[in-house]
Amino acid sequence: MQIKVVHGDISTRDVGAIVVNLFEDVKRLDGATGAVDDALDGAISSLIGEGEIKGKQGEITLIHTFGKISSPRVVVLGLGAPKKFDSNVARNTSGTVARYIQKLGVKKMATITHGTNTGGLETSESVMAVVEGTLLGKYRFNDYKSTKSNDKLEVLEITEIDKSKIQEIKEASIEAKLLVEATTLCRDMVNTPANDMTPTTLSERALDIAATSDLDSNIMDREHMQELGMGALLGVAQGSKEDPKLIELHYKGDPENEANNLAIVGKGITFDSGGISLKPAANMGAMKGDMAGGAAVISAMKAIAALKPKINVSGFVAAAENMPGGSAQRPGDVVKTMTGKTIEIDNTDAEGRLVLADTVAYAHSKGFSRIVDVATLTGAIITTLGYTCTGVFGNSQLLTDAIIECGRQTGEKMWHLPTFEEYKDLYKSDIADIKNTGGRPAGSITGALIIGEFVGDAEWAHLDIAGTSMAKSTTGHAPKGATGVPVRTLVKLTQVLAE
């Protein structure tokens, strides 16, 4: 979708639809909405007076202009109560109105920024939310349909009457589009069926991205993993005919200061059957999305390379299939990780922490002092937080706080959960150093802590996105299917750490 920034009065734009906004309980119109109302001889004010337009959050009112202005349609978008308004409301309502306008068959739409006066948003913050919401909200994944949906909405114009703000709006819209492109890439990879998204395919996607970005890359094969002693990762992969891959992407934003670094590590299980501890058949198809953490890391690295923060960032993705083949690992097996620590396999369906154990250990061995891993790790996190929040765990309050604040700014909600030492008793093993599960109690916590056993002295945080990586229905800027969480948060984190 093309983004244009236009200086002028939105009521004069010759596009298929223009979007203005209204807060709840506003009786007197001003600004761009007031200008459009005047051009329409008070049509918006009249509908407000009759109670047809209330300004409630997400409310959409279509007004046909019948030649009174250049655009044939005006859409009044409700922003809700000012005290509840924030950038996430702007993002979600922009997504909702984009889908509505797209269904009308409109090719070009123009909008004003939302909430820069009454809502209290900075201009750049509002622009980011509008662009992200519009582009992410109109996303469709129809690669496997024989008849493609015709996406007619091709141009978004952002209009601004104040000429002094134009450059700021242009810069914010460019950054927002880069973040959308990365999020869309993640969504596409997660939505792709597992027969077309194998560990090899995922690694090839990463190499393609590296080739067109300022990224160095390396793909580690099974033989190299064996040399490094990555028994936990290899144990998960041994039941599948698909070879595992460890994907590395490297961005050097501060090459003179190697200590200024961050490793982002993703779980890339391209299909998770549960292994010998087989999952129930119902809804198993959704396990094509068990590589959402890895897809988020690869996609974030693409945006990081484009935005160029002054920090060294590397992405590591452990890509494998977890299948119940004749050579699959068994409950009761013991594997040795690259650190030498041994893990008893209590349940082969607790595989994410196994592949991440070796991968975070590898990142630490490369000198990374800050490590953030991302994984669809546990069903337990859904029991705890539902589908609204990503669970955040870690050994550094500063790092976890920074991640949660970045999530607040991007609209990717996150919540900090405890990692007290007492929880470690739950995964003690009689025959190995630890087990790969701690039973039903505190399942998301023990899963996180098992990964944390392998980060050495690095500052570390773990994001459990099992509940937030896929949307069960279309709302706001998130259509049903893969959400792309937490791509934008990871990118924002690198920008914050680089400051």
N, C-alpha and C positions, 0 to 999 in steps of 0.2 A: 504494500500500500504506500502511495506517495504522500509525504507530509509537506504541506506548504504553510509558510508563515506570511500573513498578509496584514499590512497596515491599512486600517480604515474602519468604516462603519459596517458591521455585519449585515445590516438591513439592505445594503446595496449589492451584496454578493449574488452573482448569477450562478447558483449551484442547485442541485436537486432538493436539498433540504438544509435549513439552518437551525442550529440548536442554541437556545437561550435557556436560562435557568431561573428558578424561583425557590426561595426558602419558605418554609412553612410559616403561616400566619402573617406573611407580608401583604400589606394592603396597598401601599404606595410604591409604584414601580419607578426605578431609576436605572442609570447605566445603560448597557446594551439592551437589556430586556425592555426597559422603558422606551428606548429609541425605536425598537421594533413594534412595540405596542402603539406608539404614536403613528408609525407608518401604516399600521393596520386599522387606524381610526378607533383605537381603544378596544380591539377585539379581546386581547388578553385580560385587560382590566375587567371587561364585561363578564368573561367566564369566571374570573375570580369572585366577582360580586355575586354571581349566581350559584357559587359553591361547586362549580364543575372542576375548577383547578384549585387544589389545596396546597400544593407544594410538598406533599409528603415524599419521603425518600424513595426514589425509583419510579415515581409517578410520571407517566408520559402522556402528553396531550398533543394531538396533531391538529394543526390549523391550516386549512387551505387558503392561500392568499388571493386567488382569483385576479392576478395581475397587479395588485396594489404595490408589490415589491418584485424584484427580479426573480427571487426564488419562489417556486410554486408551493412550497411547504415550510411551515415553521413548526418546530417541535419544542414544546416547553417541558423542560426536565426538572422534576422535583428533587431538591437536595435535602429535604427534611429539616429538622430543628437545628438552628445555628450552633447550639451548645453541644450537639452530638456530631457535628460535622468535622471531618478530618480528610486527609489525603486518600484514605482507603474508601471513604464514601464517594469521593470524586472519581476514584478508579472504578469502583463497582458500578456506579450509575452510568459512567461513560461506556462501560461494557454493555450494560443493558440497553442503552439507547442506540448503540452501534448495531446490535443485532436487529433491533426494531427497524432501523432505517435500511439495513441491508435487505430485509424482507420486503420492503417497499419497492425494491429494484432500483434504488438510487445509486448513481455512480460517483457523485461528488457531494460531500457534505461539508459544511462550515460550522465551527463552534467557537464560542468564547471560552476563556478560562473559567474555571468554577471555583468560587469561594475565596477569591483574592481580596475581597473587601469584607463583607459580613462574616465569611467563614474563617478569616484570619490566616489563610495560606500565603506563603511567599509565591511570587509569580512562577519561579522555576519549579517549585514543588507542585503547584497546580498543573503546569504544563506536563511534567513527568507523569502525573496521575492520569491526565486526560489522554495522552498518547498511549501509555501502557494499557489503560482500560479499554480504549477503543480497539486497538490492534489485538490485544489478547482476547477481548470479548467476542470478536467476530471470527476467531479461529475455528477452523473445521479440519477434521482429519477424514478425508474420503479417498485416500490413496488406493484402497482395495474395492471401491465401488465401480462397477462397469459404466454407470451413468454418473458423471461428476456434477455436483452442485455448482451452479454458475455464480461465482462470487462477484457481484456487480459493483460493490462498494470499493472503489479504487483510489480515491483521493480524499484526504482529510485536510481541510484548511483550518488553521488557527488564526483568528482575527483579533487584532488589538488596536484600539484607537490611539493609545499612547505610544508615539514613535520611539520614545526613549527605552521602551521595554523590548523592542523587536529583537535586538541581538541576543538578549538573555533568553528569550523564547526560542530562538533558533538553536542556541547551544543546548538548551534543555531537551528540545525535541529530538535532536541528533542522538544524545545520550540515551533517551528513552527508547528510541527505535533500535539501538544496538542491544539494549537489554531485552526488548521484545523478541528480537531475532534469536538471541541465545535461548530464551525461554521457549520459543516455538520449536527450536531445534531439539531441546530436551523433550518437549511434548511429543514430537514426531517419533523420536527414538523409543520412548516408553510405550506409545500406542502401537508400534509396529509388532506384528505377531512374532512369536519366538522362532518360527521356522525361517524367518528372514532377518532375525536379530540374534545371531549366535555370538559367542565370544570373539570369533574371527571377524564377523561383520562389524561388531562394535569397535574393535581395534582398527579396522579399516576406515571407519567413520572418523576416528580420532586422528589418524594419519592424514586424511583429507583436510581436516580442519587445521592441523599443524602446517600443512603445505601452503595454505592460503592465509595464515596468520603469522605473527611474530613469535612462533613457538618452536622449541626443539622437541623432539619426540623419540621414544624408544618403546618397542614392544618386546616384553620378556616372554620367552616360550617355556614349555614344560621342562626342557633340559636345563635351562638356566635356573629355574625355580628349584630343581632337584639339587643343583650345585650349591645353592644358597641354603638348602635345608628347610624349604617352606612346606613342611609336612602337613600343616593344617589346611592350607589352600589346596594343595594337591589331593588331600584326602577327600575333600568335597567334590573335586572334579573327576575322581577316578571311576565313577559309575556311568559316565557319559562318553560317547564316542567323539564328542566335540572337545578339542584341546583347549585348556585354559590359557588365558593371556593376562599378563600384568601390564597395563597401559601406563605410560609415563608421558606427561606433557610439561614442559618447563618454560616459564616466562622469566626473563631477567630484567626486572624493572629498576634494580639498584645493584648493578654488577660489581661496583666498588665496595659494597658492604654486604658480604655474604650472610652475615648474622641477621640482617633485616629480611626475615623469611617467613613463609607460611606454607604448609602442606595441606592440601585438601584431598581427602581420601574417600573414594566411593565404592560401595558394594555394587558389583555388576553381575549379579546372578541372572542370566538372561532367561532362564526358566527354572522354577523351583517346584519340583514335584514333591519335595519333602525327603527324597531318597528312600531308603528302606523304611523309615518312619513316615510312610506315605500319607500325604494329605487327603482329606475327603474329596471325592470327585466333584461335588457341587462347588461351582465357582473357581475351580482350579485354573481355568483359563486366565484368570486375572493375574496369575503368577508370571505372566510375560512381563509384568511391570516390576518384578523384583530387582531389576537393574536400574531403577529410578535414581538411586543415589549416584551410581556411576555416570548415568546420562547427565545428571545435574553438574557433576564435576567437570566433565568434558565440555559441556555447554558454557559453564561459567568461565572456563579457561579461554574460550573463544572471545567472550566479552572483555575479559581482563586484558588480553593481548591488544584489543582495539582501543580500550580506554587508557591504557598505559599508566597505571599507578606506580609510584616509586617504591616498589617492594618486590622481592623475588618470590614468586609463587609457583609451586609445582602441583600438578594434579596426578594422583595415582588411583587407578581403577583396577580392582581385582575382578576379572571377568571369567565366569565359569557357568556350567550347568550343574544342577543338583538332581541327578537321576538315579533310579533304582536298578541299574544294570547288574549283570552278574559279577562285576568287579567292584561294585559299590562298597563303601565302608559300612560297617555294621555298628549298631549300638553295642557298647562294650569295648570297641577298639580304642587304642591309645595312639595319638599322633604326637610327633615332636615338631615344635615350631622352630623358626630360624633363630630364635633367641636361646634355644635349648630347653625351654619350659615345655612340659608335656601336658596334654589335655586328654582326658577320658571322654569318649563320645557317649553321652547319655541319650541323646536324641539327634538323629541325623538331620532333622528339620530345623535344628538350631545351627544352621550353616553359615549365616552371615557373619557372626562373631568369629568364626574360624578363618574365613578368608581375610577378614579385616585384621585379625591378630597378626598374621604374617605381613600384611601390607603396611599397617602403621609401624610395625617394627622395622620394616625396610625403609620407610620414610625417615624414621629416627636415625637409622644407621647412615643416612645421607646428610645428616647434620641439621635437620629441621628442628627448631626449638619451639615451634607452635604447630600443632596438628589439629585439624578439624575433620572428623569423619562423618559421612552422611549415608544413611542406610534405611531401607524398609526393613527394620530389624525384628520388631515384635508385634504380634497381635495384642499383647498386653497394653501397649501404649494407646490402642484404640479404646480398650476398656477404661483406661485412666482419663484420657483427654478427648475421646471421640474423634471426629473428623475435622475439628476446628483448629487444633494447635499441634505444632511439632514439639516433641519432648526434647529438652536440652539437658545434657549431663556433662560433667567435667571435673577437672582438678584445679581449675583456675577461675576464681570469681570474676576477675577482670575480663577474661576472654568470654565467659558465658554471658556476662552482662552486656558486653559489646555486641555479641551475636543477637541477643534478644532485642536490643535497641535497634539494630539494623533491620531485624524482622518487623519491628513496629513501623519503621519508616517505609518499608517496602510493602507493607500490608500482609506479610507472611507471619502470622501469629505464632509465637513460641512461648514455652513455659519451662522454667527451671525445676528439675526434680532432684531429689537428694542422692548422694553417693556415700553415705556413711560407711565406715569400716565394718560395722556389724553385718551388713548385707553380704560381705565376702564369705561369711561362714556358710551361706546357702549353697555355694558351689564348690565346696571342698570335696576332694576325691580320696578314696581309700587307697588307690593304686597309682594315681598320677598326681601331678602338682595341683591341677584343678579339673573340674568337669565343665562341659560346655553348656550346662543348664543348672539352674538353682531351684527347679520346681515351679509350682504355680505362684507362690508368694513373690511379689515385687519383680515380676518377670522382666519388665523393661529395664529396671534398675540393675538386676544381675547381668542382663545381656550387655548393658553399657560397661559395667565394671569389668567384665571379662575382656572386653577390648582394651580397657584402660590398663590392664596388666602388662601390656606390650608397648606402651608409649615411652618407656624409660623416664627420663627427667624432663621431658618436653611438657609445655603447657598444652593441655588437651581438652577438646570438647567433642561431644558426640550428639548428632542430631538424628532422632528416630522419626522418620517421615512415613511410617507405615500407614498412618491415618490421613496424611495430607498430600500424598503424592498422586492420588487419584480422586476425582470428584464424582460422586454418584449421581448428581444431577447438575443442570446448568444454572448457575447463579452468578450475578455480577460479571466479573471479568474472567470467570473460570467456567468454560463449557464442560459438559460431561466428558470424563476421561482424564487423561494425564494433565496435571496442573502445571508442571514445571517448577514446583517448589523443591529446593530453596535457591534456585539459580540467582535471582536478583539479590537475595540476602548475602550469598557468598561473595558476589561482586562488590556489594556495598561494604562488606567487612574488609576486603582488601583496600578499598579506598580510605576507610577509617584508619586502619592500621598503618597506612602509608603517610598519614598526615603528621 
